[in-house]
Amino acid sequence: MLVLAKERLVYLAVPKTASTSIEKALGGRASIVLRDPPGLKHTPARRWRRIVRALLPDVDVNEFETVALIREPIDWLGSWFRYRQRPYLDGHENSTAGMSFNTFVEAYLTETPPPPARIGAQARFLSNQKGELAVHHLFAYERMSDLFAFLENRIGKRLEVGHFNASPRAKLSLDPALEQRLRREREADFALHRAALDGLLGGL
């Protein structure tokens, strides 16, 4: 999570949406940069106000707007799957080494996912306790240029972004029946991504 006090913006770092790259692009402008532990770096929409209020007690958090990215859900799952295949996780409970993508997605859809598939959900990250979207400006990961155009307009400065923390590439294949189940059971994620991709959520 990044807090840009002057611009009254809070960037919410949805996991696996290039948050490390965006942090590097914006870090010099931010009043607050939360990098570690992951629970703080990836502060969800329902919790950011409490944290900012504690860190900036003299600032009215209601003056701030939030901005975030959402990734196509299957691609998002694939990124998590590849990320957890990295050799340094071998032997760790979170490792997906030796696991097929189908097995990973099936595990993700269980009521209590095992550690490798315990990754949350984008829609939940972006929602309040009532399940309502709680982000002012939501952009699609696939149209990241829209996010940067928005940020550059607010900041008044051109930003440079690189690619960091990239997951190793692996050929992924999802069984059609399992894909349909995923789309049905995680419809909130797919619907939110479609709306962001269509440019409907960039200026709430």
TIRO-2110 file (N, C-alpha, C; in Angstrom, 1 decimal):
// TIRO-2110
0.8, -1.2, 0.0, N, 1, A
0.0, 0.0, 0.0, CA, 1, A
0.9, 1.2, 0.0, C, 1, A
0.5, 2.2, -0.8, N, 2, A
1.2, 3.5, -0.9, CA, 2, A
0.2, 4.6, -0.5, C, 2, A
0.7, 5.6, 0.2, N, 3, A
-0.2, 6.7, 0.6, CA, 3, A
0.5, 8.0, 0.0, C, 3, A
-0.2, 8.6, -0.9, N, 4, A
0.3, 9.9, -1.5, CA, 4, A
-0.5, 11.0, -0.9, C, 4, A
0.0, 11.6, 0.2, N, 5, A
-0.8, 12.5, 1.0, CA, 5, A
-1.1, 13.8, 0.3, C, 5, A
-0.1, 14.3, -0.5, N, 6, A
-0.4, 15.5, -1.2, CA, 6, A
-1.5, 15.4, -2.2, C, 6, A
-1.5, 14.3, -2.9, N, 7, A
-2.5, 14.0, -4.0, CA, 7, A
-3.8, 13.4, -3.4, C, 7, A
-3.7, 13.1, -2.1, N, 8, A
-4.9, 12.5, -1.4, CA, 8, A
-5.3, 11.2, -2.1, C, 8, A
-4.3, 10.3, -2.4, N, 9, A
-4.5, 9.0, -3.0, CA, 9, A
-3.9, 7.9, -2.2, C, 9, A
-4.6, 6.8, -2.2, N, 10, A
-4.1, 5.6, -1.6, CA, 10, A
-4.1, 4.5, -2.7, C, 10, A
-2.9, 3.9, -2.9, N, 11, A
-2.8, 2.8, -3.9, CA, 11, A
-2.9, 1.5, -3.1, C, 11, A
-3.9, 0.7, -3.4, N, 12, A
-4.1, -0.6, -2.8, CA, 12, A
-3.4, -1.7, -3.6, C, 12, A
-2.5, -2.4, -3.1, N, 13, A
-1.7, -3.3, -3.9, CA, 13, A
-2.3, -4.7, -3.9, C, 13, A
-3.2, -4.9, -4.8, N, 14, A
-3.8, -6.3, -5.0, CA, 14, A
-2.7, -7.2, -5.4, C, 14, A
-2.5, -8.3, -4.7, N, 15, A
-1.4, -9.2, -5.0, CA, 15, A
-1.4, -9.7, -6.4, C, 15, A
-0.2, -9.9, -7.0, N, 16, A
-0.1, -10.3, -8.4, CA, 16, A
-0.6, -9.4, -9.4, C, 16, A
-0.6, -8.1, -9.2, N, 17, A
-1.0, -7.1, -10.2, CA, 17, A
0.1, -6.0, -10.4, C, 17, A
1.3, -6.5, -10.4, N, 18, A
2.5, -5.6, -10.7, CA, 18, A
2.7, -4.6, -9.6, C, 18, A
2.3, -4.9, -8.3, N, 19, A
2.4, -3.9, -7.3, CA, 19, A
3.8, -3.5, -7.0, C, 19, A
4.8, -4.4, -7.1, N, 20, A
6.2, -4.1, -6.9, CA, 20, A
6.7, -3.1, -7.9, C, 20, A
6.3, -3.2, -9.2, N, 21, A
6.6, -2.3, -10.2, CA, 21, A
6.0, -0.9, -9.9, C, 21, A
4.8, -0.9, -9.5, N, 22, A
4.1, 0.4, -9.3, CA, 22, A
4.7, 1.1, -8.0, C, 22, A
5.1, 0.3, -7.1, N, 23, A
5.8, 0.8, -5.9, CA, 23, A
7.0, 1.5, -6.3, C, 23, A
7.8, 0.9, -7.2, N, 24, A
9.1, 1.5, -7.6, CA, 24, A
8.8, 2.8, -8.4, C, 24, A
7.7, 2.8, -9.2, N, 25, A
7.4, 4.0, -9.9, CA, 25, A
6.9, 5.2, -9.1, C, 25, A
6.2, 4.8, -8.0, N, 26, A
5.5, 5.8, -7.2, CA, 26, A
6.2, 6.1, -5.8, C, 26, A
7.1, 5.2, -5.5, N, 27, A
7.7, 5.2, -4.1, CA, 27, A
8.2, 6.6, -3.7, C, 27, A
8.9, 7.3, -4.7, N, 28, A
9.5, 8.5, -4.4, CA, 28, A
8.5, 9.6, -4.1, C, 28, A
7.2, 9.4, -4.5, N, 29, A
6.2, 10.4, -4.3, CA, 29, A
5.4, 10.1, -3.1, C, 29, A
5.5, 8.9, -2.5, N, 30, A
4.6, 8.5, -1.5, CA, 30, A
5.1, 9.0, -0.1, C, 30, A
4.1, 9.4, 0.7, N, 31, A
4.4, 9.7, 2.1, CA, 31, A
4.6, 8.5, 3.0, C, 31, A
3.9, 7.4, 2.6, N, 32, A
4.0, 6.2, 3.3, CA, 32, A
4.1, 5.1, 2.3, C, 32, A
5.0, 4.2, 2.5, N, 33, A
5.2, 3.0, 1.7, CA, 33, A
5.2, 1.8, 2.6, C, 33, A
4.2, 0.9, 2.5, N, 34, A
4.2, -0.3, 3.3, CA, 34, A
4.6, -1.5, 2.5, C, 34, A
5.8, -2.0, 2.8, N, 35, A
6.4, -3.1, 2.0, CA, 35, A
6.3, -4.4, 2.7, C, 35, A
6.4, -4.4, 4.0, N, 36, A
6.5, -5.6, 4.8, CA, 36, A
5.9, -5.5, 6.1, C, 36, A
5.3, -6.5, 6.7, N, 37, A
5.0, -7.8, 6.1, CA, 37, A
4.0, -7.8, 5.0, C, 37, A
3.8, -8.9, 4.2, N, 38, A
2.8, -8.9, 3.1, CA, 38, A
1.4, -8.5, 3.5, C, 38, A
1.0, -8.7, 4.8, N, 39, A
-0.3, -8.3, 5.2, CA, 39, A
-0.5, -6.8, 5.2, C, 39, A
0.6, -6.1, 5.4, N, 40, A
0.5, -4.6, 5.4, CA, 40, A
0.7, -4.1, 3.9, C, 40, A
1.6, -4.7, 3.2, N, 41, A
1.8, -4.3, 1.8, CA, 41, A
0.6, -4.5, 1.0, C, 41, A
-0.1, -5.6, 1.3, N, 42, A
-1.4, -5.9, 0.5, CA, 42, A
-2.6, -5.6, 1.4, C, 42, A
-2.6, -4.4, 2.0, N, 43, A
-3.8, -4.0, 2.8, CA, 43, A
-5.0, -3.9, 1.9, C, 43, A
-6.1, -4.6, 2.3, N, 44, A
-7.3, -4.6, 1.5, CA, 44, A
-8.2, -3.3, 1.7, C, 44, A
-9.1, -3.2, 0.8, N, 45, A
-10.0, -2.0, 0.9, CA, 45, A
-10.7, -1.7, 2.2, C, 45, A
-11.0, -2.8, 2.8, N, 46, A
-11.8, -2.7, 4.1, CA, 46, A
-11.0, -2.3, 5.3, C, 46, A
-9.6, -2.2, 5.1, N, 47, A
-8.8, -1.9, 6.3, CA, 47, A
-7.9, -0.7, 6.1, C, 47, A
-7.8, -0.1, 4.9, N, 48, A
-6.8, 1.0, 4.8, CA, 48, A
-7.1, 2.2, 5.6, C, 48, A
-8.3, 2.6, 5.8, N, 49, A
-8.6, 3.8, 6.6, CA, 49, A
-8.1, 3.7, 8.0, C, 49, A
-8.2, 2.6, 8.6, N, 50, A
-7.7, 2.4, 10.0, CA, 50, A
-6.2, 2.6, 10.1, C, 50, A
-5.5, 2.1, 9.1, N, 51, A
-4.0, 2.2, 9.1, CA, 51, A
-3.6, 3.6, 8.8, C, 51, A
-4.2, 4.2, 7.8, N, 52, A
-3.8, 5.6, 7.4, CA, 52, A
-4.2, 6.6, 8.6, C, 52, A
-5.3, 6.3, 9.2, N, 53, A
-5.7, 7.2, 10.4, CA, 53, A
-4.6, 7.1, 11.5, C, 53, A
-4.1, 5.9, 11.7, N, 54, A
-3.1, 5.7, 12.8, CA, 54, A
-1.8, 6.3, 12.4, C, 54, A
-1.4, 6.3, 11.1, N, 55, A
-0.1, 6.8, 10.7, CA, 55, A
-0.1, 8.3, 10.4, C, 55, A
-1.3, 8.8, 10.0, N, 56, A
-1.5, 10.3, 9.8, CA, 56, A
-2.7, 10.8, 10.6, C, 56, A
-2.5, 10.9, 11.9, N, 57, A
-3.7, 11.2, 12.7, CA, 57, A
-4.2, 12.6, 12.5, C, 57, A
-3.5, 13.5, 11.9, N, 58, A
-4.0, 14.9, 11.6, CA, 58, A
-4.6, 15.1, 10.3, C, 58, A
-4.7, 14.0, 9.5, N, 59, A
-5.3, 14.0, 8.2, CA, 59, A
-6.7, 13.4, 8.2, C, 59, A
-7.6, 14.0, 7.4, N, 60, A
-9.0, 13.4, 7.3, CA, 60, A
-8.9, 12.3, 6.2, C, 60, A
-9.1, 11.1, 6.6, N, 61, A
-9.0, 10.0, 5.6, CA, 61, A
-10.1, 10.1, 4.6, C, 61, A
-11.2, 10.8, 4.9, N, 62, A
-12.3, 10.9, 4.0, CA, 62, A
-12.0, 11.7, 2.8, C, 62, A
-10.9, 12.4, 2.9, N, 63, A
-10.5, 13.2, 1.7, CA, 63, A
-9.7, 12.4, 0.7, C, 63, A
-9.3, 11.2, 1.1, N, 64, A
-8.5, 10.4, 0.2, CA, 64, A
-9.4, 9.5, -0.8, C, 64, A
-8.8, 9.3, -1.9, N, 65, A
-9.4, 8.4, -2.9, CA, 65, A
-8.5, 7.2, -3.1, C, 65, A
-9.1, 6.0, -3.4, N, 66, A
-8.3, 4.8, -3.5, CA, 66, A
-8.2, 4.4, -5.0, C, 66, A
-7.1, 3.8, -5.3, N, 67, A
-6.9, 3.3, -6.7, CA, 67, A
-6.3, 1.9, -6.7, C, 67, A
-6.6, 1.1, -7.6, N, 68, A
-6.1, -0.3, -7.6, CA, 68, A
-6.3, -0.9, -9.0, C, 68, A
-5.6, -2.0, -9.2, N, 69, A
-5.7, -2.8, -10.4, CA, 69, A
-6.4, -4.2, -10.1, C, 69, A
-7.1, -4.7, -11.1, N, 70, A
-7.6, -6.0, -11.0, CA, 70, A
-7.2, -6.8, -12.3, C, 70, A
-6.9, -8.0, -12.1, N, 71, A
-6.3, -8.9, -13.2, CA, 71, A
-7.4, -9.9, -13.7, C, 71, A
-7.3, -10.3, -14.9, N, 72, A
-8.2, -11.3, -15.4, CA, 72, A
-8.1, -12.5, -14.5, C, 72, A
-9.1, -13.1, -13.9, N, 73, A
-9.0, -14.1, -12.9, CA, 73, A
-8.2, -15.3, -13.2, C, 73, A
-8.4, -15.9, -14.4, N, 74, A
-7.6, -17.1, -14.7, CA, 74, A
-6.1, -16.7, -14.8, C, 74, A
-5.8, -15.6, -15.4, N, 75, A
-4.4, -15.1, -15.5, CA, 75, A
-3.9, -14.9, -14.1, C, 75, A
-4.7, -14.3, -13.3, N, 76, A
-4.3, -14.0, -11.9, CA, 76, A
-3.9, -15.3, -11.1, C, 76, A
-4.8, -16.3, -11.3, N, 77, A
-4.5, -17.6, -10.7, CA, 77, A
-3.2, -18.2, -11.3, C, 77, A
-3.1, -18.1, -12.6, N, 78, A
-1.8, -18.6, -13.2, CA, 78, A
-0.6, -17.9, -12.7, C, 78, A
-0.7, -16.7, -12.4, N, 79, A
0.5, -15.9, -11.9, CA, 79, A
0.8, -16.5, -10.5, C, 79, A
-0.2, -16.7, -9.7, N, 80, A
0.0, -17.3, -8.3, CA, 80, A
0.7, -18.7, -8.5, C, 80, A
0.1, -19.5, -9.4, N, 81, A
0.6, -20.8, -9.6, CA, 81, A
2.1, -20.8, -10.0, C, 81, A
2.4, -20.0, -10.9, N, 82, A
3.8, -19.9, -11.4, CA, 82, A
4.7, -19.4, -10.3, C, 82, A
4.2, -18.4, -9.6, N, 83, A
5.0, -17.7, -8.5, CA, 83, A
5.4, -18.7, -7.5, C, 83, A
4.5, -19.6, -7.1, N, 84, A
4.8, -20.6, -6.1, CA, 84, A
5.4, -21.9, -6.6, C, 84, A
5.8, -21.9, -7.9, N, 85, A
6.6, -23.0, -8.4, CA, 85, A
8.1, -22.6, -8.4, C, 85, A
8.5, -21.5, -7.9, N, 86, A
9.9, -21.1, -7.9, CA, 86, A
10.7, -22.0, -7.0, C, 86, A
11.9, -22.4, -7.5, N, 87, A
12.7, -23.4, -6.8, CA, 87, A
13.0, -23.1, -5.3, C, 87, A
13.0, -21.8, -4.9, N, 88, A
13.3, -21.5, -3.5, CA, 88, A
12.2, -21.9, -2.6, C, 88, A
11.0, -22.2, -3.1, N, 89, A
9.9, -22.7, -2.3, CA, 89, A
9.8, -24.2, -2.2, C, 89, A
10.7, -24.9, -2.9, N, 90, A
10.7, -26.4, -2.9, CA, 90, A
10.8, -26.8, -1.4, C, 90, A
9.8, -27.7, -1.1, N, 91, A
9.7, -28.2, 0.3, CA, 91, A
8.9, -27.4, 1.2, C, 91, A
8.5, -26.2, 0.8, N, 92, A
7.7, -25.3, 1.6, CA, 92, A
6.2, -25.7, 1.4, C, 92, A
5.4, -25.5, 2.4, N, 93, A
4.0, -25.9, 2.2, CA, 93, A
3.2, -25.1, 1.2, C, 93, A
3.7, -23.9, 0.8, N, 94, A
3.1, -23.1, -0.2, CA, 94, A
3.5, -23.5, -1.6, C, 94, A
4.5, -24.3, -1.8, N, 95, A
5.0, -24.7, -3.1, CA, 95, A
3.9, -25.4, -4.0, C, 95, A
3.9, -25.0, -5.3, N, 96, A
3.0, -25.7, -6.2, CA, 96, A
3.9, -26.6, -7.1, C, 96, A
5.1, -26.9, -6.8, N, 97, A
6.0, -27.8, -7.6, CA, 97, A
5.3, -29.2, -7.6, C, 97, A
5.3, -29.7, -8.8, N, 98, A
4.7, -31.0, -9.1, CA, 98, A
3.2, -31.1, -9.1, C, 98, A
2.6, -29.9, -9.0, N, 99, A
1.2, -29.8, -9.1, CA, 99, A
0.7, -29.3, -10.4, C, 99, A
-0.4, -29.8, -11.0, N, 100, A
-0.9, -29.3, -12.2, CA, 100, A
-1.7, -28.1, -11.9, C, 100, A
-1.9, -27.3, -13.0, N, 101, A
-2.8, -26.1, -12.8, CA, 101, A
-4.2, -26.4, -12.5, C, 101, A
-4.7, -27.5, -13.1, N, 102, A
-6.0, -28.0, -12.8, CA, 102, A
-6.2, -28.3, -11.3, C, 102, A
-5.2, -29.0, -10.7, N, 103, A
-5.2, -29.4, -9.3, CA, 103, A
-5.2, -28.2, -8.5, C, 103, A
-4.4, -27.2, -8.9, N, 104, A
-4.3, -25.9, -8.1, CA, 104, A
-5.6, -25.2, -8.1, C, 104, A
-6.3, -25.1, -9.2, N, 105, A
-7.6, -24.4, -9.3, CA, 105, A
-8.6, -25.2, -8.5, C, 105, A
-8.6, -26.5, -8.6, N, 106, A
-9.6, -27.3, -7.8, CA, 106, A
-9.4, -27.1, -6.4, C, 106, A
-8.1, -27.0, -5.9, N, 107, A
-7.8, -26.7, -4.5, CA, 107, A
-8.3, -25.3, -4.1, C, 107, A
-8.1, -24.4, -5.0, N, 108, A
-8.5, -23.0, -4.8, CA, 108, A
-10.0, -22.9, -4.5, C, 108, A
-10.8, -23.7, -5.2, N, 109, A
-12.2, -23.7, -5.1, CA, 109, A
-12.8, -24.4, -3.9, C, 109, A
-12.0, -25.1, -3.2, N, 110, A
-12.5, -25.8, -2.0, CA, 110, A
-12.8, -24.9, -0.9, C, 110, A
-13.7, -25.3, 0.0, N, 111, A
-14.1, -24.4, 1.1, CA, 111, A
-13.0, -24.0, 2.0, C, 111, A
-12.0, -24.9, 2.2, N, 112, A
-10.8, -24.5, 3.0, CA, 112, A
-9.6, -24.9, 2.1, C, 112, A
-9.1, -24.0, 1.3, N, 113, A
-8.0, -24.3, 0.4, CA, 113, A
-6.7, -24.7, 1.2, C, 113, A
-6.0, -25.6, 0.7, N, 114, A
-4.7, -26.0, 1.3, CA, 114, A
-3.7, -24.8, 1.1, C, 114, A
-2.6, -24.8, 1.8, N, 115, A
-1.7, -23.7, 1.7, CA, 115, A
-1.3, -23.2, 0.3, C, 115, A
-1.0, -24.1, -0.6, N, 116, A
-0.5, -23.6, -2.0, CA, 116, A
-1.6, -22.7, -2.6, C, 116, A
-2.9, -23.0, -2.3, N, 117, A
-4.0, -22.3, -3.0, CA, 117, A
-4.7, -21.4, -2.1, C, 117, A
-4.1, -21.0, -1.0, N, 118, A
-4.8, -20.1, 0.0, CA, 118, A
-4.3, -18.7, -0.4, C, 118, A
-5.0, -18.1, -1.4, N, 119, A
-4.6, -16.8, -1.9, CA, 119, A
-5.7, -15.7, -1.9, C, 119, A
-6.8, -16.0, -1.3, N, 120, A
-7.9, -15.0, -1.3, CA, 120, A
-8.6, -14.8, -2.6, C, 120, A
-9.2, -13.7, -2.8, N, 121, A
-10.0, -13.4, -4.0, CA, 121, A
-9.9, -11.9, -4.2, C, 121, A
-9.7, -11.5, -5.5, N, 122, A
-9.6, -10.1, -5.8, CA, 122, A
-10.8, -9.3, -5.4, C, 122, A
-12.0, -9.8, -5.7, N, 123, A
-13.3, -9.1, -5.4, CA, 123, A
-13.3, -8.8, -3.9, C, 123, A
-13.0, -9.8, -3.1, N, 124, A
-13.0, -9.6, -1.6, CA, 124, A
-12.0, -8.6, -1.2, C, 124, A
-10.8, -8.6, -1.8, N, 125, A
-9.8, -7.6, -1.5, CA, 125, A
-10.3, -6.2, -1.7, C, 125, A
-11.1, -6.0, -2.8, N, 126, A
-11.5, -4.7, -3.2, CA, 126, A
-12.8, -4.3, -2.6, C, 126, A
-13.4, -5.1, -1.7, N, 127, A
-14.7, -4.8, -1.2, CA, 127, A
-14.7, -4.5, 0.3, C, 127, A
-15.8, -3.9, 0.7, N, 128, A
-16.0, -3.6, 2.2, CA, 128, A
-16.6, -4.8, 2.8, C, 128, A
-16.9, -4.7, 4.1, N, 129, A
-17.5, -5.8, 4.9, CA, 129, A
-18.8, -6.2, 4.4, C, 129, A
-19.5, -5.4, 3.6, N, 130, A
-20.8, -5.7, 3.1, CA, 130, A
-20.7, -6.4, 1.7, C, 130, A
-19.5, -6.5, 1.2, N, 131, A
-19.3, -7.1, -0.1, CA, 131, A
-19.4, -6.1, -1.3, C, 131, A
-19.4, -4.8, -0.9, N, 132, A
-19.6, -3.8, -2.0, CA, 132, A
-18.2, -3.3, -2.4, C, 132, A
-18.1, -2.9, -3.7, N, 133, A
-16.8, -2.4, -4.2, CA, 133, A
-16.5, -1.1, -3.4, C, 133, A
-15.3, -1.1, -2.8, N, 134, A
-14.9, 0.0, -2.0, CA, 134, A
-13.6, 0.7, -2.5, C, 134, A
-13.4, 0.7, -3.8, N, 135, A
-12.3, 1.4, -4.4, CA, 135, A
-12.9, 2.5, -5.3, C, 135, A
-12.3, 3.7, -5.3, N, 136, A
-12.8, 4.8, -6.1, CA, 136, A
-12.5, 4.6, -7.6, C, 136, A
-11.2, 4.2, -7.8, N, 137, A
-10.7, 4.1, -9.2, CA, 137, A
-10.1, 2.7, -9.4, C, 137, A
-10.8, 1.9, -10.2, N, 138, A
-10.3, 0.5, -10.4, CA, 138, A
-10.0, 0.3, -11.9, C, 138, A
-8.8, -0.1, -12.2, N, 139, A
-8.3, -0.3, -13.6, CA, 139, A
-8.0, -1.7, -13.8, C, 139, A
-8.1, -2.1, -15.1, N, 140, A
-7.7, -3.5, -15.5, CA, 140, A
-6.2, -3.6, -15.6, C, 140, A
-5.7, -4.7, -15.1, N, 141, A
-4.2, -4.9, -15.3, CA, 141, A
-3.8, -4.9, -16.7, C, 141, A
-4.7, -5.4, -17.6, N, 142, A
-4.4, -5.5, -19.0, CA, 142, A
-4.4, -4.1, -19.7, C, 142, A
-4.9, -3.1, -19.0, N, 143, A
-4.9, -1.8, -19.5, CA, 143, A
-4.2, -0.9, -18.5, C, 143, A
-3.0, -1.3, -18.1, N, 144, A
-2.3, -0.6, -17.1, CA, 144, A
-1.9, 0.9, -17.5, C, 144, A
-1.9, 1.1, -18.8, N, 145, A
-1.6, 2.5, -19.3, CA, 145, A
-2.7, 3.4, -18.8, C, 145, A
-3.9, 2.9, -18.7, N, 146, A
-5.0, 3.8, -18.2, CA, 146, A
-4.7, 4.2, -16.7, C, 146, A
-4.2, 3.3, -15.9, N, 147, A
-3.8, 3.6, -14.5, CA, 147, A
-2.8, 4.6, -14.5, C, 147, A
-1.7, 4.5, -15.3, N, 148, A
-0.6, 5.4, -15.3, CA, 148, A
-1.0, 6.8, -15.9, C, 148, A
-1.9, 6.8, -16.8, N, 149, A
-2.5, 8.1, -17.3, CA, 149, A
-3.2, 8.8, -16.2, C, 149, A
-4.0, 8.1, -15.4, N, 150, A
-4.7, 8.6, -14.3, CA, 150, A
-3.7, 9.2, -13.2, C, 150, A
-2.7, 8.4, -12.9, N, 151, A
-1.7, 8.8, -11.9, CA, 151, A
-0.9, 10.0, -12.3, C, 151, A
-0.5, 10.0, -13.6, N, 152, A
0.3, 11.1, -14.1, CA, 152, A
-0.5, 12.4, -14.1, C, 152, A
-1.8, 12.2, -14.4, N, 153, A
-2.7, 13.4, -14.3, CA, 153, A
-2.8, 14.0, -12.9, C, 153, A
-2.9, 13.1, -11.9, N, 154, A
-3.0, 13.5, -10.6, CA, 154, A
-1.7, 14.1, -10.0, C, 154, A
-0.6, 13.5, -10.4, N, 155, A
0.7, 13.8, -9.9, CA, 155, A
1.3, 15.0, -10.6, C, 155, A
1.0, 15.1, -11.9, N, 156, A
1.6, 16.1, -12.7, CA, 156, A
3.0, 15.8, -13.2, C, 156, A
3.3, 14.5, -13.3, N, 157, A
4.7, 14.1, -13.7, CA, 157, A
4.6, 12.7, -14.4, C, 157, A
5.4, 12.5, -15.4, N, 158, A
5.5, 11.3, -16.1, CA, 158, A
6.1, 10.2, -15.2, C, 158, A
5.6, 9.0, -15.2, N, 159, A
6.1, 7.9, -14.4, CA, 159, A
6.7, 6.8, -15.3, C, 159, A
7.7, 6.2, -14.8, N, 160, A
8.3, 5.1, -15.5, CA, 160, A
8.1, 3.8, -14.8, C, 160, A
7.7, 2.8, -15.5, N, 161, A
7.4, 1.5, -14.8, CA, 161, A
8.2, 0.4, -15.5, C, 161, A
8.7, -0.5, -14.7, N, 162, A
9.4, -1.7, -15.2, CA, 162, A
8.7, -2.9, -14.9, C, 162, A
9.3, -4.0, -15.0, N, 163, A
8.7, -5.3, -14.7, CA, 163, A
9.6, -6.0, -13.6, C, 163, A
9.1, -6.1, -12.4, N, 164, A
9.8, -6.7, -11.3, CA, 164, A
9.0, -7.8, -10.7, C, 164, A
9.7, -8.7, -10.0, N, 165, A
9.0, -9.7, -9.3, CA, 165, A
8.1, -10.6, -10.2, C, 165, A
8.6, -10.8, -11.4, N, 166, A
7.9, -11.6, -12.4, CA, 166, A
7.9, -13.1, -12.1, C, 166, A
6.8, -13.7, -12.3, N, 167, A
6.7, -15.2, -12.0, CA, 167, A
7.3, -15.9, -13.2, C, 167, A
8.0, -17.1, -13.0, N, 168, A
8.5, -17.8, -14.1, CA, 168, A
7.4, -18.3, -15.0, C, 168, A
7.6, -18.3, -16.3, N, 169, A
6.5, -18.7, -17.2, CA, 169, A
6.4, -20.2, -17.2, C, 169, A
5.2, -20.7, -17.3, N, 170, A
4.9, -22.1, -17.4, CA, 170, A
3.7, -22.3, -18.3, C, 170, A
3.7, -23.3, -19.1, N, 171, A
2.5, -23.6, -19.9, CA, 171, A
1.3, -24.0, -19.1, C, 171, A
0.2, -23.3, -19.2, N, 172, A
-0.9, -23.6, -18.3, CA, 172, A
-2.1, -24.0, -19.2, C, 172, A
-2.8, -25.0, -18.7, N, 173, A
-4.0, -25.5, -19.3, CA, 173, A
-5.0, -25.8, -18.3, C, 173, A
-6.2, -25.3, -18.5, N, 174, A
-7.3, -25.5, -17.6, CA, 174, A
-8.4, -26.3, -18.3, C, 174, A
-8.9, -27.4, -17.6, N, 175, A
-10.0, -28.2, -18.2, CA, 175, A
-11.2, -27.3, -18.4, C, 175, A
-11.9, -27.4, -19.5, N, 176, A
-13.0, -26.6, -19.8, CA, 176, A
-14.1, -26.7, -18.8, C, 176, A
-14.4, -27.9, -18.3, N, 177, A
-15.4, -28.0, -17.2, CA, 177, A
-15.0, -27.3, -16.0, C, 177, A
-13.7, -27.4, -15.6, N, 178, A
-13.2, -26.7, -14.4, CA, 178, A
-13.3, -25.2, -14.6, C, 178, A
-13.0, -24.7, -15.8, N, 179, A
-13.0, -23.3, -16.1, CA, 179, A
-14.5, -22.8, -15.9, C, 179, A
-15.4, -23.5, -16.4, N, 180, A
-16.8, -23.1, -16.2, CA, 180, A
-17.2, -23.1, -14.8, C, 180, A
-16.7, -24.0, -14.0, N, 181, A
-17.0, -24.0, -12.6, CA, 181, A
-16.4, -22.8, -11.9, C, 181, A
-15.1, -22.5, -12.3, N, 182, A
-14.4, -21.4, -11.7, CA, 182, A
-15.2, -20.1, -12.1, C, 182, A
-15.6, -19.9, -13.3, N, 183, A
-16.4, -18.7, -13.7, CA, 183, A
-17.7, -18.6, -12.9, C, 183, A
-18.3, -19.7, -12.6, N, 184, A
-19.6, -19.7, -11.9, CA, 184, A
-19.4, -19.4, -10.4, C, 184, A
-18.4, -20.0, -9.8, N, 185, A
-18.2, -19.8, -8.4, CA, 185, A
-17.4, -18.6, -8.0, C, 185, A
-16.7, -18.0, -9.0, N, 186, A
-16.0, -16.7, -8.7, CA, 186, A
-16.5, -15.6, -9.7, C, 186, A
-17.8, -15.6, -9.9, N, 187, A
-18.4, -14.7, -10.8, CA, 187, A
-18.1, -13.2, -10.4, C, 187, A
-18.1, -13.0, -9.1, N, 188, A
-17.8, -11.6, -8.6, CA, 188, A
-16.4, -11.1, -9.2, C, 188, A
-15.4, -12.0, -9.2, N, 189, A
-14.1, -11.6, -9.7, CA, 189, A
-14.2, -11.3, -11.2, C, 189, A
-14.9, -12.2, -11.9, N, 190, A
-15.0, -12.0, -13.4, CA, 190, A
-15.8, -10.8, -13.8, C, 190, A
-16.9, -10.5, -13.0, N, 191, A
-17.7, -9.4, -13.3, CA, 191, A
-17.0, -8.1, -13.0, C, 191, A
-16.2, -8.0, -11.9, N, 192, A
-15.5, -6.8, -11.6, CA, 192, A
-14.4, -6.5, -12.6, C, 192, A
-13.7, -7.6, -13.0, N, 193, A
-12.7, -7.4, -14.0, CA, 193, A
-13.3, -6.9, -15.4, C, 193, A
-14.4, -7.5, -15.8, N, 194, A
-15.0, -7.1, -17.0, CA, 194, A
-15.4, -5.6, -17.0, C, 194, A
-15.9, -5.2, -15.9, N, 195, A
-16.3, -3.7, -15.7, CA, 195, A
-15.1, -2.8, -15.8, C, 195, A
-14.0, -3.3, -15.1, N, 196, A
-12.8, -2.5, -15.2, CA, 196, A
-12.2, -2.5, -16.6, C, 196, A
-12.2, -3.6, -17.3, N, 197, A
-11.7, -3.7, -18.6, CA, 197, A
-12.5, -2.8, -19.6, C, 197, A
-13.7, -2.7, -19.3, N, 198, A
-14.6, -1.8, -20.1, CA, 198, A
-14.5, -0.3, -19.8, C, 198, A
-13.6, 0.0, -18.8, N, 199, A
-13.4, 1.4, -18.4, CA, 199, A
-14.6, 1.9, -17.6, C, 199, A
-15.4, 1.1, -16.9, N, 200, A
-16.5, 1.6, -16.2, CA, 200, A
-16.2, 2.0, -14.8, C, 200, A
-15.0, 1.6, -14.3, N, 201, A
-14.8, 1.8, -12.8, CA, 201, A
-13.6, 2.7, -12.6, C, 201, A
-13.1, 3.5, -13.6, N, 202, A
-12.0, 4.3, -13.4, CA, 202, A
-12.2, 5.7, -12.8, C, 202, A
-13.5, 6.0, -12.7, N, 203, A
-13.8, 7.4, -12.1, CA, 203, A
-14.9, 7.5, -11.2, C, 203, A
-15.0, 6.5, -10.3, N, 204, A
-16.1, 6.4, -9.3, CA, 204, A
-16.0, 7.6, -8.4, C, 204, A
END
